[in-house]
Amino acid sequence: MPNPLIITNQNIERSSFKSVNMVGTEFNDVNLSETVFFNINLRGAKLGGIDFGGAAFSCMNTGEGKPKKPAHFENMEFDDCEFKKCSFEGVTIINSKLEGMKIDGISVLEMIRIYKKYRNSK
């Protein structure tokens, strides 16, 4: 059984962790700005209270080579964010603000309005 480390009020700036097992580790009130995460397994992780302004996310999936486990996003602010070359297959958007949202330059609210008008005319 590993001996857990309890690190409190320490400056470990510019530290490097490679090939480290951190299953069940807790981070609370931690400044990870400008930190690089690569080849990270966050399966089943819970993230909250995060300021991700200016962050970049790439090459993320919900289970490459494993049974897919859907990710859940709730109370998120994606204002002015950009999604490029993403798969939204099977994505559901519920009770969300869509003002200003565009897909390939087309207003999502306008698409919904036209769709509802078309559906109701049948």
Backbone bond lengths (Angstrom), bond angles and torsions (degrees), N, CA, C in turn:
res aa  C-N    CA-C-N  psi(-1)  N-CA   C-N-CA  omega(-1)  CA-C   N-CA-C  phi
1 M - - - 1.454 - - 1.527 108.74 -
2 P 1.348 117.04 128.30 1.461 119.46 -178.82 1.525 112.02 -69.30
3 N 1.318 115.68 152.48 1.466 120.90 174.16 1.523 108.09 -90.04
4 P 1.342 117.78 113.73 1.463 119.19 -178.63 1.528 111.61 -66.13
5 L 1.321 115.18 140.95 1.463 120.52 173.93 1.523 108.28 -88.54
6 I 1.308 117.69 136.98 1.454 121.98 173.03 1.519 105.75 -117.38
7 I 1.331 114.86 107.36 1.465 120.94 -176.57 1.515 107.29 -112.01
8 T 1.323 117.20 117.15 1.458 122.45 -177.73 1.514 109.74 -129.39
9 N 1.344 115.54 135.61 1.463 121.95 176.89 1.529 112.47 51.54
10 Q 1.321 116.22 48.77 1.464 121.34 179.81 1.526 109.48 -120.87
11 N 1.309 116.48 148.17 1.451 121.62 174.35 1.526 107.56 -102.24
12 I 1.329 116.80 104.15 1.465 120.86 177.68 1.537 109.32 -112.60
13 E 1.325 114.79 32.65 1.463 122.75 179.25 1.528 110.63 -50.83
14 R 1.335 115.35 139.11 1.471 124.72 178.38 1.533 113.20 66.07
15 S 1.328 117.94 17.20 1.467 121.15 175.53 1.523 109.32 -71.48
16 S 1.308 116.81 161.46 1.456 121.94 179.51 1.525 108.70 -128.90
17 F 1.322 116.23 132.30 1.452 122.27 176.66 1.524 107.02 -121.64
18 K 1.325 118.16 117.09 1.458 122.35 -179.27 1.515 109.28 -129.61
19 S 1.327 115.84 136.83 1.466 122.67 -179.22 1.524 110.49 50.80
20 V 1.339 115.53 52.49 1.465 122.29 -177.02 1.528 109.04 -114.36
21 N 1.327 117.00 133.59 1.454 122.23 175.64 1.522 108.24 -89.86
22 M 1.334 116.76 113.94 1.464 120.99 -178.49 1.528 111.17 -120.40
23 V 1.338 117.35 28.47 1.461 121.29 -179.99 1.525 109.25 -55.30
24 G 1.323 116.38 131.33 1.459 121.40 177.12 1.512 114.64 75.27
25 T 1.328 118.56 9.93 1.464 122.19 -179.62 1.528 109.94 -73.91
26 E 1.307 117.61 145.83 1.467 122.75 178.79 1.520 109.98 -115.04
27 F 1.321 115.84 133.60 1.458 122.55 173.29 1.523 106.60 -119.53
28 N 1.314 118.05 124.57 1.465 121.93 179.87 1.520 108.32 -138.67
29 D 1.325 117.20 127.81 1.465 123.23 -179.32 1.527 110.20 57.45
30 V 1.331 115.50 53.61 1.461 122.80 -176.50 1.523 108.99 -117.74
31 N 1.314 117.73 133.05 1.458 122.49 177.64 1.531 108.61 -91.40
32 L 1.335 116.30 107.57 1.457 121.48 179.58 1.533 111.24 -110.75
33 S 1.330 117.40 20.45 1.464 119.50 -179.53 1.521 110.17 -60.62
34 E 1.325 115.82 143.61 1.460 124.55 -179.39 1.530 113.37 63.72
35 T 1.330 116.99 14.05 1.460 121.66 178.18 1.523 109.25 -81.95
36 V 1.299 117.70 145.46 1.455 122.68 178.35 1.525 108.27 -106.34
37 F 1.327 115.58 126.72 1.455 121.89 174.84 1.518 106.81 -114.71
38 F 1.315 118.57 125.11 1.457 121.71 179.04 1.513 109.11 -142.22
39 N 1.314 115.95 139.41 1.455 122.26 -179.68 1.533 110.49 55.94
40 I 1.327 114.78 52.37 1.470 122.69 -175.06 1.533 109.52 -107.25
41 N 1.311 117.38 133.94 1.458 122.84 174.81 1.520 107.99 -99.23
42 L 1.340 116.44 108.14 1.467 121.71 177.55 1.529 111.18 -108.36
43 R 1.314 117.30 20.57 1.459 121.74 -177.88 1.523 109.42 -56.56
44 G 1.338 115.54 120.67 1.458 121.40 179.17 1.522 114.14 79.59
45 A 1.335 118.11 2.54 1.468 120.65 179.48 1.522 110.35 -71.71
46 K 1.301 117.02 155.44 1.457 123.15 176.19 1.521 108.02 -120.32
47 L 1.328 116.11 121.52 1.458 121.85 -178.67 1.519 107.74 -119.66
48 G 1.318 117.77 133.84 1.459 120.72 179.36 1.510 111.48 -154.56
49 G 1.320 115.81 160.97 1.458 120.81 178.91 1.512 111.95 61.88
50 I 1.330 116.92 43.68 1.460 121.59 -172.40 1.524 110.87 -109.78
51 D 1.323 117.42 131.22 1.462 123.43 170.45 1.520 105.94 -95.62
52 F 1.348 117.46 106.47 1.458 119.51 -177.94 1.525 112.28 -110.24
53 G 1.343 116.30 24.96 1.459 120.48 177.36 1.516 110.92 -58.41
54 G 1.328 116.37 126.51 1.458 121.05 178.96 1.512 114.33 81.34
55 A 1.324 117.84 -2.35 1.467 120.63 179.37 1.530 109.64 -73.90
56 A 1.304 116.98 154.83 1.465 122.37 177.06 1.518 108.66 -123.53
57 F 1.320 116.16 129.41 1.459 122.16 179.31 1.520 107.73 -117.06
58 S 1.337 117.31 131.18 1.465 119.28 178.58 1.524 109.90 -148.42
59 C 1.313 114.43 157.91 1.472 122.15 176.96 1.523 112.00 51.19
60 M 1.326 116.13 51.04 1.457 121.10 178.85 1.521 108.96 -109.27
61 N 1.329 117.08 145.64 1.458 120.95 178.41 1.519 109.65 -144.91
62 T 1.331 115.51 172.56 1.465 120.22 -178.63 1.526 111.89 -107.86
63 G 1.319 117.00 26.80 1.458 119.02 175.20 1.509 114.28 138.41
64 E 1.297 117.54 51.99 1.466 120.12 178.58 1.523 109.53 -61.06
65 G 1.335 115.48 121.19 1.459 120.04 179.42 1.522 113.51 78.86
66 K 1.330 117.69 3.05 1.466 122.84 179.76 1.526 107.30 -133.34
67 P 1.332 117.61 164.63 1.462 117.86 172.66 1.532 109.22 -58.63
68 K 1.321 116.32 131.79 1.465 119.79 -177.16 1.524 110.66 -68.11
69 K 1.326 115.66 138.13 1.464 122.43 173.39 1.525 105.85 -118.99
70 P 1.333 118.22 115.36 1.459 119.37 -176.44 1.526 111.85 -62.07
71 A 1.317 115.87 140.23 1.467 121.52 173.45 1.527 107.91 -85.93
72 H 1.319 117.15 153.05 1.459 122.19 179.27 1.525 109.02 -123.68
73 F 1.309 116.02 131.76 1.459 122.01 177.37 1.521 106.78 -119.61
74 E 1.328 117.43 125.89 1.461 121.30 -179.09 1.517 109.19 -138.58
75 N 1.326 115.91 140.05 1.467 122.47 -178.43 1.527 111.41 54.57
76 M 1.317 115.61 45.62 1.465 121.28 -179.43 1.527 109.38 -100.01
77 E 1.309 116.76 148.61 1.454 122.47 173.35 1.514 108.25 -114.03
78 F 1.333 116.51 103.84 1.454 121.90 178.33 1.524 110.23 -102.31
79 D 1.343 117.39 26.54 1.460 121.57 -178.69 1.527 109.80 -54.03
80 D 1.322 115.30 129.56 1.467 123.39 176.21 1.521 113.50 62.06
81 C 1.325 118.57 16.79 1.461 121.02 176.67 1.524 109.48 -80.77
82 E 1.296 115.96 161.42 1.459 121.66 179.86 1.519 109.02 -129.12
83 F 1.324 115.94 132.28 1.457 122.20 177.37 1.523 107.01 -114.02
84 K 1.330 118.01 123.43 1.456 122.27 -179.61 1.525 109.55 -124.86
85 K 1.322 115.67 137.86 1.462 122.49 175.65 1.533 111.58 51.36
86 C 1.344 116.03 44.35 1.466 121.72 -178.64 1.517 110.55 -104.75
87 S 1.299 116.89 149.39 1.456 122.03 172.55 1.519 108.16 -97.30
88 F 1.323 115.82 120.36 1.459 121.02 176.06 1.522 110.24 -111.27
89 E 1.327 116.06 27.74 1.456 121.40 -179.19 1.525 109.91 -60.27
90 G 1.318 116.54 124.92 1.460 121.86 178.06 1.522 114.59 74.92
91 V 1.328 118.78 10.02 1.465 122.06 -179.08 1.530 109.68 -73.79
92 T 1.316 116.70 139.47 1.455 122.94 175.39 1.517 108.68 -119.80
93 I 1.331 116.76 131.06 1.464 121.83 177.50 1.528 106.55 -113.50
94 I 1.337 116.87 122.39 1.461 122.25 -174.02 1.526 109.83 -126.81
95 N 1.319 117.11 134.70 1.472 123.36 175.05 1.520 112.29 45.25
96 S 1.323 116.78 52.85 1.462 121.15 -176.43 1.527 110.27 -124.09
97 K 1.329 116.06 149.11 1.457 121.62 175.65 1.521 108.83 -72.48
98 L 1.323 117.05 129.04 1.459 121.16 -177.98 1.531 112.09 -118.52
99 E 1.336 117.72 4.52 1.453 121.23 -179.61 1.529 110.28 -57.78
100 G 1.322 116.59 126.98 1.452 121.13 177.92 1.518 114.18 82.58
101 M 1.333 118.03 -6.50 1.463 120.38 179.61 1.522 109.48 -73.42
102 K 1.319 115.66 133.09 1.467 121.34 179.44 1.514 109.58 -130.28
103 I 1.309 115.08 147.34 1.459 121.86 172.05 1.517 106.12 -121.26
104 D 1.317 116.00 119.13 1.465 122.10 -176.27 1.533 110.97 49.96
105 G 1.335 116.51 41.05 1.458 122.21 176.26 1.518 115.34 82.65
106 I 1.334 117.86 -0.43 1.466 121.71 -177.74 1.523 109.11 -104.54
107 S 1.334 116.60 131.09 1.458 122.30 -179.90 1.526 110.68 -62.68
108 V 1.303 116.79 126.02 1.464 121.60 178.82 1.522 110.12 -65.65
109 L 1.340 117.65 -42.25 1.463 119.90 179.28 1.527 110.95 -62.29
110 E 1.329 117.44 -38.17 1.465 120.90 177.49 1.527 110.39 -66.14
111 M 1.332 117.59 -40.74 1.467 120.32 177.04 1.526 110.78 -61.09
112 I 1.326 116.46 -42.47 1.470 120.75 -179.96 1.526 109.99 -65.24
113 R 1.327 115.72 -43.35 1.477 120.06 179.85 1.529 110.39 -59.64
114 I 1.326 117.28 -46.83 1.468 121.50 -179.97 1.522 110.70 -65.39
115 Y 1.321 117.05 -41.49 1.470 120.63 178.60 1.530 110.66 -60.59
116 K 1.343 117.16 -46.77 1.468 120.28 -179.53 1.521 111.12 -63.33
117 K 1.312 117.12 -40.05 1.464 122.02 178.46 1.535 109.43 -62.50
118 Y 1.321 116.22 -45.86 1.465 121.52 179.67 1.538 110.14 -63.22
119 R 1.315 117.11 -46.47 1.476 122.06 -178.45 1.515 111.09 -61.64
120 N 1.343 116.82 -41.24 1.461 120.77 -178.46 1.526 112.71 -74.01
121 S 1.330 117.89 -18.79 1.463 120.96 -179.32 1.525 111.98 -81.81
122 K 1.324 117.43 -10.61 1.477 120.50 -178.36 1.494 112.01 -82.13
